[in-house]
Amino acid sequence: MHTTKIDRFYYGWIVVAVTALALLVSAGVRSAPGVFLVPMQEDTGWSIGVISFAVSVGLLVLGLTAPLGGWLIDRFGPRRLAVIALVLISVSMAVSAFIQEPWQLAILWGGLSGVGTGIISGVLGATVAMRWFVARRGLVIGMFGASTSAGQLLFVPALMLAATTLGWRASSLVLSLIAMVAVLPVLLFLRNDPEDVGAAPLGANPLTVQLRPGGERGVMHRAVRSPEFWLLAGTFFICGATSNGIVGTHLIPFAHDHGIAQTTAAGMLALMGAMNFIGTLGSGWLTDRYDPRKLLAVYYGFRGISLLFLPFVTEPFGLAAFAILFGLDYIATVPPTTALVADNFGRHNVGAVYGWVFCSHQIGAALAAWTGGIARDTLGDYALAFLLAGLLAIAGAALALRISRKPTPVALPA
């Protein structure tokens, strides 16, 4: 019997917990490049630009994998794809521990890892939230964003400690083991749809709920003709460039340039993760209640101001202030962006459409990671790169306000 009432035994919350674990592990792996960049340079003698290129390959492959991952998840379900992704992540981290040449770094550490994290990080959480929840979906997406933040909060200082004691290669093997262990709860507890456990999406109108949802055929033909798709893709391109592209990859090397210890800088990234946790949960709550376009405008504007401030930070106190300010909206853009995708293109098409929007995010991240490294090698510092990123984020705020919205009716649970 279908139910729309909030039930403490509603299985969707177990699915949320398992998905959050997979996202946490994926976030830990994705945080490794920023932590390992300086130790890897010292170990191999490769330049920041060379290593940044491998990082950008990973970010780009992650983004290009997301549309395919979304298409496959829409058709074969989140469970099977999550298992495949975690196994790929585990294998990539294991073989990366033995690389000796830059091209191996790009293919194994960047490319193979990018495929695995692309399936999980790009669309898994968005798809699970849209399949299992109508009410509370913004909160659930915020919880998934908080899981990503928690991954950064937990893994960044741990990986920095491991890299400075065991070395980055041994640390990669530890990440491989963690990813493989995470496969077990996914196999045991993750389910594809509410119908698998005899339920309906939480908050769905029982008169209109569609059983066994499937993606709309040809939805991308409709999406690419819509200005909303390109505005969502454009703003998320800016999100990627100004978050894990420039800051996630280059914050620790930037701090190192100014004489701030790597462990201190890693602690600031962890602090940023804590602020991410708060900001993303809050963003999910706000997305359920306010216009997501206005939220995006505020987030991007606030981010731009933070980045314009960063080049003038030369000591730990200022870096901590930046971590707090920037961290509050580092991933806060995800809940309103996902909600706008669902509103404009349908919740059963989120995997496919959001996959391409997320691809745009990662293209921006890859370009910023690569060009940030080139700027550092060419100019001797990161000042210009951070200033341009700040201006780009402010432009994103203006673009967000131009997105149209077609809200999906929600039957609030009694």
N, C-alpha and C positions, 0 to 999 in steps of 0.2 A: 504494500500500500504506500502510495506517495504521500509525502508530508512536506509542508513548508514551514513548520514550526521549528524554532531553534531548540535543539535537543542536545543535552550534554553528551549523548552517545552518537551524535551525528558523525558518520565515518569520515566526512570531508575534513574534519579537523585532524584526524590521523594522517590523511593524505597531505595536508598542509605541513605537518611536522616532518614527514619523510622527505617531502620536496624541499623544505627548508634545510634539511641536513645535506642534501645533494648540492644545493646552492652554496651552502657554507664551505663545503670542500672545494667546489669550483672556484669560489672567491679566494680561497687560500692559495690555490695553484696560480690564479691570475695575479696575485700580489707578489709572487716570487720574482718576476723580472725586476721590479723596482728595488727589491731588497738585495738581489744577487748581482746587480749591475756593477757596483764598485768591487766586491770580492772577485767577480769573474774577470774584470779588467786586470786586477792585480795578479790573478792566477795565470791568465792566458797572454797578457800583454796586448790584447786587442784594444782598439780605440773605443771611446764612448759611441762614436758614430757607427762603427761596425756592429757593436752589440745592440745599439738602438735599432738598427735595420732588422735584426732578427726579432726584436720585440715587436716592431711594426708588422712584420710578416705574420706573427702570431695573432695580433689584433685584427689584421685584415682577413686572415683565414677564418678567425672566429666570426667575423661579421658576414663573410660570404657563406659560411656554413649555416648561419641562422635561418635564412629563407628555406633551404633544403630541409633543415631540421624541423622547422615549423610545418612544412608540407607533409613530412613523414609522421610527425606527431599527430596532425589532424587526421591522418588516415590509419595509422597503426597504434596510436595511443601513447601516452607519456611513459608508461612503465618500461616497455621494451627499449625505447630510445634512451631513457635515463641510464639503464644498465649498460648499453653499448657505449654511451658517452663516458661513464666512469671508468670502464675498462680501457678505453683509448687514452684517457688522462693518465691512468696508472702506467700503461706501457710507455707513453711519451716521457714521463718523468724518470722511469727506470733507465731507458736507453740514453737519455740526455746526460746522465751522470758520467758517461764514457766518451763524450764528444771530444774531438781534438782539432777540428777545423771550423772556421766560421760558417761554411755552407752547411755543415752538420747541425750547427746551432740553429740556423734559419729553418731547416727542414724538420728536425726532430723537436727541438725546444719550442720553436715557433709554430711550424705548420701542423704537426700531429697533435700537439696540445691544443692548438686553436680549433681543430675539428671537434675534439671532445668538449672543450669548454663552450664552443659555439652552440652545440646542441642543448646544453644545460642552461648556460647563462642567458642565451638569447630569448628563448620562447617557452621554456618549460614552466616557469612560474606563472607567466601570463596565461598560458593555456590551462593549467590546473585551476587557477583562480576563476577563469571564465566558464569552465565546464562545471565546477562544483558550487559556485556562488553567484547569485544575482544580488541579493542584499549582502552587505559586508565585503563586497569584492575589493573596494578601495583599501579597506583595512587589511585584507589578506595580501594584496599586492604590496602594501606597506610592510607587512610581516616578512615577505620574501626579500624585499629590499633590506630590511633590518638583518636578515640572515646573511646577506652578502656583506653588510657592514660588520656583523659579528665575525665573519670569516677574516676580514681585514684586521679587526681588533685582536683576534686570537693569534692569527698566523704571522702577522708582520713582526712583532717583537720576538716570537718564538723562532721564526726563520732567521732573523738577524742574529740571535744568540747562537743558533745552530751553525750558521754560515761562518761566524767568527771563531767558533770552537772546533766544529767538525769539518768545516769547508762546505762550499756550495754543492759539490758533487754528492757528498753523503746526505746532505739535506734534501736533494732531489729524490734520493732513494726513499727517504722517510715519507715524502709527499706521495710517492708511488704506492707505498703500503697503505697509507690513510685512504687514498682513493679506492683501492681494491676492497678494503674493509667496508666502505660505505655502500658497496654493491648489495650486501646481504639484506639490510633493512628495506631497500628499494624492492628487491625480489619478494620479500615476505609481506610487505604492507601496502605498497603503492597500488592503486587501482585506477583504471583509465577514466571511468565515468561513474556518476552516481547510480546509474541503472545496474552496475555490476554488484551493488550491495542492496538493491531494491529501494533506492531513494530517488529523490528529485533534487535539482540544484537548490541550495538554501535560498529562500526568498522568492523562488520562481512562482509565477501565476500558474496554478494547476490546470487552467483552461487553455493555456498557450504553450506550456512546456513541451519541447520537442525531444522525444526519446531518441537515444543513440545519435547525438548530433554528428553531422559530418560537414566538412568544409564545402562551401559553395564552389561549384566548378566554374572556373574562369573568373574568380573573384579579383585576381590581379589585373585582368583586362579592364574591369570596372574601376579598380583602385587607381591605376596609372592615369586614368582620364579625369581623376578628381583632384582639384587643387589642394584639398585637405591632406591627401596622401603626401604630396610634395612638401607642404608646409610642415607636416609631422616629421618627414624624413629630413628636411633641412634643419629644423630645430634640434633633432636628435643627433645629426651630424655635428652640430655645434656643441651639444652635450658631450659627445665622445671626445672631441678635440680638446675641450677645456677641463675634462675630468681625468679619466684614466690614461688619456693620451699624453698630455703635458705634465700634469701633476702626479698621477700615479706612477709614471715612468721616471720622471726627472727630479722629484722633490728631494730625494736622498742625495743624489749627486750635486744638486744645487746647494744643499746644506753643507755638504762636504767641501765645496768650493769656498765657503765662508768660514771654514774652520770649526764647524759644528760636527761633533762626533757622529759616526754612522748610527750607533746605538741610540743616541739622543734623537736623531732624525727619524729612526724607525719608531721610537716611542711617540713622536708627533703624528706619524701615520696611524698608529694605533689610536691615539686620541681623536684623530679625524674619523676613524672607524666608529668610535663611541658616539661622536656627534652625528655620524651617518645613521646610526641605529635610532637615535632620538628623532632626527629630522625625517627619516623615511617613514617611521611609524606615524609621526604626526602628519606627514603628507598624505598617507593613506586615509587617515581619519578625515582630513580636510577635503580630500577628493570626493568622499561620500556626501559632502555637505555643501561644497562651493564649486563655482565654475572652474574647471581644470585649466582653462585657457588663462585666466587671471593668475592662477597659482603658478603656472609656468613662467609667465612674465615676471612675477616677483622673484622666482628662483633664479632665472637667468640674469636678471639685473643685479641681484645680490651677489651672485657668483662673479660677475664682471668686476664689481667693485673690489671684491676680495683679491682677484688676480692682479688688478692694477696696483694693489698694495704690496704684493709679494716681492717684486724686485728690490724693494727698499728694506727687506728683512735681512739682518746680518747677525742676529744673535738669537739664542734659544727662546727668550721670552716672546719676541715678535713672531717666531715660527709657531709657538703655541697659540698665540692669538689668531694667526692665520688658520691653523688647523681647526680651531673652534668655529670660526666664521665660515670657512669654506666647507667644513664637514657637515654643517647643518643642511646643506642642499646638494651634496655630492651625488647622491642617488635619489634625492627627493623628486626629481623630474620623472621617474619611472611610473609611479601610480597615475598621475594625470595624463601622461602620454598614452599609457595602455588603455585607460578609460576612454580617451578620445578615439583610439583605434576601434574599440568595441562599439562605441556610440555611432561612429560613422560607417562602419563596415560589417557589424554584426559580431556577436561574441563567439559564434562558431567558426569565424574566419580569422580570429586573432592570431592563431599560429602562423598562417600564411602571410597575412598583411603585416603584423608586428615583426615577423621575421625579416622582412625587407626594410622596415623602418629601423630595426636594430642593426641591420647590415650597414645602413647609412651612418649610424652611430659609430660603428667600428672602423669604417673608412676614415671618418674624422679623427678617431683615436690613433689609427695607424699613421696618418699623415703628420699629426702633431708629435707623436713619439719619434718618428724619423727626423722630421725637420728640426725638432727641438735638439736632438743630438748633433745634427749638422751645425745649427746655430752655435751650440756650445763649442764645437771644435773650431769653427771659423772665427767667431767673435770673441771667444774666451770666457763668455758668461751667458746666462740665460735671460738677461733683462729684456731684450727685444722680444723673445719668444713669449714670455709671460705677459708683457704689455699688449701684444697683438691678440693673445688669447682673451684677455680681459675685454678688449673692444669687440671681439667676436661674440662673446657671451651677451654683451649689451645689445648687439644686433639681434640675437636670438630672442631677447625679451620682446622686441618690437614685432618679430615674425609670429610669435605665439599668439598675439592678440588678433591676428588675421585668420586664425583657424575657425571654421564653422563647426557647429555642434548639433547633432541630432540625438538627444538623450533617449536612452532605452527605458521603457516603462518598467518599474519595479514594484512588485507586491511585497510590501514590508511585512515581515512575520509578526504574528500576534504575540 
